[in-house]
Amino acid sequence: MSAAVLAAAPPRPAHRDPQVLRWLGAYTASTVGDSVYYLALSWAAVSNGSPARAGLVMAVSAVPRALLLLFGGVIADRLGPRRVVLVSDTVRCLVTLGLAAVLLAASPGLWLLTAVALVFGAVDAVFLPAVGALPPRIAAHDQLARVQGLRGLAHRMGSVLGAPLGGLAVATGGPASAFGAAGALFALSLPLLRALRLRPLPTGEKPGSPVLRDLADGLRHLRGHRVLGPLMITILLADLGFVGPLNIGLALLAEQRGWGAPGIGWLLAGFGAGAGAASLLLAVRGRLPRAGATLGWTMLLGAAAVAVLAFVPRLPAAVAVAVAVGLLAGVSGALCHALVQTECDPAHLGRVSAVSSLGSLGLAPLGMPLTGAAAGLWGTGPVFVAGAAVCALSGAFALTVPALRRAELPR
């Protein structure tokens, strides 16, 4: 009788599930460690070279990440996401602690910082798909939307806490102290990850199968899926339209309006507050009705808000629009991730997560120089409008594909 009662008992909400809370703690520690690491790397690079060389050090990690991300999805499916996340955070812990020790003893120059950036880029290529594939193995199917909301909150917390923590560490003991703090945060995630008990799900492990064949198998799974294939196109278009204007355009807009560095800080804070509110909404509600249609309409409304942002003359009004952009983008982004996890066959989830991350983390950053050049030729307004047009195209596409428009999150 007790076994039958337990079997019939509804699953715990994600925010009360010890498994989810352990994963959330590990993810938060790793995300804060990432923020501290990047601040320490930028400070150490600026201190050891010219601004141009420092910029090259900061950008170099994007190359292995873009080149290896799809293969990282294959590795996550073959080896299992927890194992890959554990190894990734272990490598990052050892590398950052080792770099801290070297900086305490000597001044190695930019070559070592560049090597560390390359290592982090390669590790990210396997870490990111594994993170995307892990939630279905720790939470019930109908809790995955809540997990995405909690993940969004943890990501925002990492950005909010990481920068001041890294700045305090640099001010206290220089870059070595900041790298040491990042290593300690990565180390904190390890026992939490080891304590996870995974749900039994099929894996994509195929002993002796070539990596390229597994990658092609994952791409075929996407192409033949009525929801996931169109969803990947939607995500890619949204990333291409969103990343450039929001990363390059906001700085140019603040400069042209005379708002200065405090202005861009307020704009980013407004965007972060809106995105955080969207994550909190999904974490509390657990799901939104008509997920596919809601995804399309929030993308369309978010695109309109991005276009409006370029023509608002006063900072308080621009911050209010930035809050709206963050809220709408946060809802659509969380729904995209939740639909990926609920629609995908678990055996392919690492590879599908890698494809969904390729736009924002691999392709869209490569277009930032083009965004800056376009702003120099035609001004910031046309850049925002062009980005908004691409975002609107992604929302319109989602609404015109019947299977995606009708897609629902599980109750």
Salt bridges, closest charged atoms under 4 A:
ASP34 OD1 - ARG92 NH1 2.99
ASP77 OD2 - ARG351 NE 2.65
ASP89 OD1 - ARG92 NH2 2.78
ASP124 OD2 - ARG65 NH1 3.52
ASP124 OD1 - ARG92 NH1 3.53
ASP214 OD2 - ARG78 NE 2.72
ASP217 OD2 - LYS206 NZ 3.20
ASP217 OD1 - ARG220 NH2 3.94
ASP217 OD2 - HIS348 NE2 3.05
ASP217 OD2 - ARG351 NH1 3.71
GLU343 OE1 - HIS225 NE2 3.98
ASP345 OD2 - HIS348 ND1 3.32
GLU408 OE1 - ARG287 NH2 3.22
